[in-house]
């Protein structure tokens, strides 16, 4: 797959029935939108991907049940448990005005209003109240910066590769 940017859409968390269906955890909203972005790149082992096209599924309770092509029994389905479901970034539609995919923030340089370098965005996570930028600087220091626009995040320049924040270097 090379160094192409990928987006994690979900993972296989179990099997369903005896005909090879799998249970998914979908990170898309709505959950069934995961089927809109195919082919999937299923990662069983770190860095090893298998391309799967034409997966389909349905909701069941709070979960998603999927049928994968060529997987016809429970034992075959069980081999996919733990696989992560990725798609190339290019497979996603362009975000709406004012929206940004989290994956597009990864790797951007973060600087504060005093011009101090706070590192590059490693990843983001949701703490329940809002998203949090995780940055790492050259010394390996990690910072957690709330991704709250107009409060802490003042500007995002995707083309320039920078995020301007209201955050002290020592926080």
TORKOL-4160 file (C-alpha; in steps of 0.2 Angstrom, whole numbers, padded with zeros to 4 digits, m for minus):
171
<pt num="1" X="0000" Y="0000" Z="0000"/>
<pt num="2" X="0015" Y="0011" Z="0001"/>
<pt num="3" X="0014" Y="0028" Z="0010"/>
<pt num="4" X="m0003" Y="0033" Z="0004"/>
<pt num="5" X="m0014" Y="0041" Z="0017"/>
<pt num="6" X="m0027" Y="0029" Z="0023"/>
<pt num="7" X="m0043" Y="0032" Z="0034"/>
<pt num="8" X="m0048" Y="0020" Z="0047"/>
<pt num="9" X="m0067" Y="0017" Z="0045"/>
<pt num="10" X="m0070" Y="0002" Z="0057"/>
<pt num="11" X="m0065" Y="m0015" Z="0063"/>
<pt num="12" X="m0071" Y="m0033" Z="0063"/>
<pt num="13" X="m0076" Y="m0037" Z="0081"/>
<pt num="14" X="m0084" Y="m0054" Z="0079"/>
<pt num="15" X="m0094" Y="m0067" Z="0069"/>
<pt num="16" X="m0113" Y="m0068" Z="0066"/>
<pt num="17" X="m0122" Y="m0084" Z="0063"/>
<pt num="18" X="m0114" Y="m0099" Z="0053"/>
<pt num="19" X="m0114" Y="m0092" Z="0035"/>
<pt num="20" X="m0099" Y="m0082" Z="0037"/>
<pt num="21" X="m0106" Y="m0065" Z="0042"/>
<pt num="22" X="m0095" Y="m0054" Z="0053"/>
<pt num="23" X="m0099" Y="m0040" Z="0066"/>
<pt num="24" X="m0092" Y="m0023" Z="0063"/>
<pt num="25" X="m0088" Y="m0008" Z="0074"/>
<pt num="26" X="m0091" Y="0006" Z="0062"/>
<pt num="27" X="m0083" Y="0023" Z="0065"/>
<pt num="28" X="m0093" Y="0032" Z="0051"/>
<pt num="29" X="m0109" Y="0042" Z="0054"/>
<pt num="30" X="m0121" Y="0035" Z="0050"/>
<pt num="31" X="m0114" Y="0017" Z="0054"/>
<pt num="32" X="m0120" Y="0010" Z="0038"/>
<pt num="33" X="m0110" Y="0023" Z="0028"/>
<pt num="34" X="m0095" Y="0012" Z="0030"/>
<pt num="35" X="m0102" Y="0002" Z="0015"/>
<pt num="36" X="m0101" Y="0018" Z="0004"/>
<pt num="37" X="m0082" Y="0018" Z="0004"/>
<pt num="38" X="m0076" Y="0003" Z="m0005"/>
<pt num="39" X="m0065" Y="m0006" Z="m0009"/>
<pt num="40" X="m0059" Y="m0009" Z="0009"/>
<pt num="41" X="m0041" Y="m0012" Z="0014"/>
<pt num="42" X="m0042" Y="m0025" Z="0028"/>
<pt num="43" X="m0027" Y="m0026" Z="0039"/>
<pt num="44" X="m0025" Y="m0042" Z="0049"/>
<pt num="45" X="m0007" Y="m0040" Z="0053"/>
<pt num="46" X="0002" Y="m0023" Z="0055"/>
<pt num="47" X="0005" Y="m0016" Z="0037"/>
<pt num="48" X="m0002" Y="m0031" Z="0028"/>
<pt num="49" X="m0018" Y="m0027" Z="0018"/>
<pt num="50" X="m0030" Y="m0037" Z="0009"/>
<pt num="51" X="m0042" Y="m0027" Z="m0003"/>
<pt num="52" X="m0060" Y="m0032" Z="m0002"/>
<pt num="53" X="m0073" Y="m0026" Z="m0014"/>
<pt num="54" X="m0092" Y="m0028" Z="m0013"/>
<pt num="55" X="m0095" Y="m0030" Z="0005"/>
<pt num="56" X="m0112" Y="m0027" Z="0011"/>
<pt num="57" X="m0122" Y="m0027" Z="0027"/>
<pt num="58" X="m0136" Y="m0021" Z="0038"/>
<pt num="59" X="m0138" Y="m0014" Z="0056"/>
<pt num="60" X="m0143" Y="m0026" Z="0070"/>
<pt num="61" X="m0146" Y="m0018" Z="0087"/>
<pt num="62" X="m0132" Y="m0006" Z="0090"/>
<pt num="63" X="m0120" Y="m0016" Z="0078"/>
<pt num="64" X="m0117" Y="m0019" Z="0060"/>
<pt num="65" X="m0117" Y="m0036" Z="0052"/>
<pt num="66" X="m0107" Y="m0038" Z="0036"/>
<pt num="67" X="m0105" Y="m0051" Z="0022"/>
<pt num="68" X="m0088" Y="m0051" Z="0015"/>
<pt num="69" X="m0085" Y="m0059" Z="m0003"/>
<pt num="70" X="m0078" Y="m0077" Z="m0002"/>
<pt num="71" X="m0082" Y="m0079" Z="0016"/>
<pt num="72" X="m0095" Y="m0092" Z="0017"/>
<pt num="73" X="m0093" Y="m0100" Z="0035"/>
<pt num="74" X="m0091" Y="m0096" Z="0053"/>
<pt num="75" X="m0073" Y="m0102" Z="0053"/>
<pt num="76" X="m0068" Y="m0092" Z="0038"/>
<pt num="77" X="m0076" Y="m0077" Z="0046"/>
<pt num="78" X="m0067" Y="m0079" Z="0063"/>
<pt num="79" X="m0050" Y="m0077" Z="0054"/>
<pt num="80" X="m0055" Y="m0059" Z="0051"/>
<pt num="81" X="m0059" Y="m0054" Z="0069"/>
<pt num="82" X="m0048" Y="m0040" Z="0074"/>
<pt num="83" X="m0045" Y="m0034" Z="0056"/>
<pt num="84" X="m0045" Y="m0015" Z="0054"/>
<pt num="85" X="m0055" Y="m0008" Z="0039"/>
<pt num="86" X="m0046" Y="0006" Z="0030"/>
<pt num="87" X="m0049" Y="0015" Z="0014"/>
<pt num="88" X="m0038" Y="0027" Z="0004"/>
<pt num="89" X="m0041" Y="0045" Z="0009"/>
<pt num="90" X="m0045" Y="0049" Z="m0009"/>
<pt num="91" X="m0060" Y="0037" Z="m0008"/>
<pt num="92" X="m0069" Y="0050" Z="0004"/>
<pt num="93" X="m0079" Y="0064" Z="m0003"/>
<pt num="94" X="m0072" Y="0082" Z="0000"/>
<pt num="95" X="m0077" Y="0089" Z="0016"/>
<pt num="96" X="m0091" Y="0102" Z="0017"/>
<pt num="97" X="m0086" Y="0120" Z="0019"/>
<pt num="98" X="m0079" Y="0123" Z="0037"/>
<pt num="99" X="m0076" Y="0104" Z="0040"/>
<pt num="100" X="m0060" Y="0095" Z="0040"/>
<pt num="101" X="m0056" Y="0076" Z="0041"/>
<pt num="102" X="m0046" Y="0072" Z="0056"/>
<pt num="103" X="m0033" Y="0063" Z="0045"/>
<pt num="104" X="m0030" Y="0079" Z="0036"/>
<pt num="105" X="m0023" Y="0087" Z="0052"/>
<pt num="106" X="m0011" Y="0073" Z="0055"/>
<pt num="107" X="0007" Y="0079" Z="0052"/>
<pt num="108" X="0003" Y="0097" Z="0052"/>
<pt num="109" X="0015" Y="0109" Z="0062"/>
<pt num="110" X="0007" Y="0117" Z="0077"/>
<pt num="111" X="0012" Y="0134" Z="0083"/>
<pt num="112" X="0006" Y="0145" Z="0096"/>
<pt num="113" X="0002" Y="0164" Z="0095"/>
<pt num="114" X="0019" Y="0168" Z="0101"/>
<pt num="115" X="0027" Y="0158" Z="0087"/>
<pt num="116" X="0033" Y="0144" Z="0097"/>
<pt num="117" X="0034" Y="0127" Z="0089"/>
<pt num="118" X="0022" Y="0114" Z="0099"/>
<pt num="119" X="0027" Y="0100" Z="0087"/>
<pt num="120" X="0017" Y="0090" Z="0074"/>
<pt num="121" X="0000" Y="0083" Z="0076"/>
<pt num="122" X="0002" Y="0064" Z="0079"/>
<pt num="123" X="m0017" Y="0060" Z="0080"/>
<pt num="124" X="m0033" Y="0066" Z="0088"/>
<pt num="125" X="m0045" Y="0057" Z="0100"/>
<pt num="126" X="m0062" Y="0061" Z="0107"/>
<pt num="127" X="m0062" Y="0064" Z="0126"/>
<pt num="128" X="m0081" Y="0064" Z="0127"/>
<pt num="129" X="m0083" Y="0083" Z="0127"/>
<pt num="130" X="m0072" Y="0087" Z="0112"/>
<pt num="131" X="m0058" Y="0081" Z="0101"/>
<pt num="132" X="m0040" Y="0083" Z="0107"/>
<pt num="133" X="m0025" Y="0086" Z="0096"/>
<pt num="134" X="m0010" Y="0076" Z="0101"/>
<pt num="135" X="0006" Y="0084" Z="0096"/>
<pt num="136" X="0024" Y="0078" Z="0098"/>
<pt num="137" X="0039" Y="0089" Z="0096"/>
<pt num="138" X="0057" Y="0085" Z="0091"/>
<pt num="139" X="0062" Y="0082" Z="0109"/>
<pt num="140" X="0048" Y="0069" Z="0110"/>
<pt num="141" X="0037" Y="0079" Z="0121"/>
<pt num="142" X="0019" Y="0075" Z="0119"/>
<pt num="143" X="0005" Y="0089" Z="0121"/>
<pt num="144" X="m0013" Y="0087" Z="0122"/>
<pt num="145" X="m0022" Y="0102" Z="0115"/>
<pt num="146" X="m0041" Y="0103" Z="0115"/>
<pt num="147" X="m0048" Y="0105" Z="0097"/>
<pt num="148" X="m0060" Y="0119" Z="0101"/>
<pt num="149" X="m0061" Y="0131" Z="0087"/>
<pt num="150" X="m0061" Y="0150" Z="0091"/>
<pt num="151" X="m0055" Y="0145" Z="0109"/>
<pt num="152" X="m0039" Y="0135" Z="0107"/>
<pt num="153" X="m0038" Y="0132" Z="0089"/>
<pt num="154" X="m0037" Y="0149" Z="0080"/>
<pt num="155" X="m0033" Y="0144" Z="0062"/>
<pt num="156" X="m0030" Y="0129" Z="0052"/>
<pt num="157" X="m0020" Y="0131" Z="0036"/>
<pt num="158" X="m0020" Y="0114" Z="0027"/>
<pt num="159" X="m0011" Y="0121" Z="0012"/>
<pt num="160" X="0003" Y="0129" Z="0023"/>
<pt num="161" X="0004" Y="0114" Z="0034"/>
<pt num="162" X="0001" Y="0123" Z="0050"/>
<pt num="163" X="m0012" Y="0125" Z="0065"/>
<pt num="164" X="m0011" Y="0141" Z="0075"/>
<pt num="165" X="m0017" Y="0138" Z="0093"/>
<pt num="166" X="m0019" Y="0148" Z="0109"/>
<pt num="167" X="m0009" Y="0137" Z="0120"/>
<pt num="168" X="0007" Y="0140" Z="0131"/>
<pt num="169" X="0022" Y="0130" Z="0126"/>
<pt num="170" X="0023" Y="0124" Z="0145"/>
<pt num="171" X="0005" Y="0118" Z="0147"/>
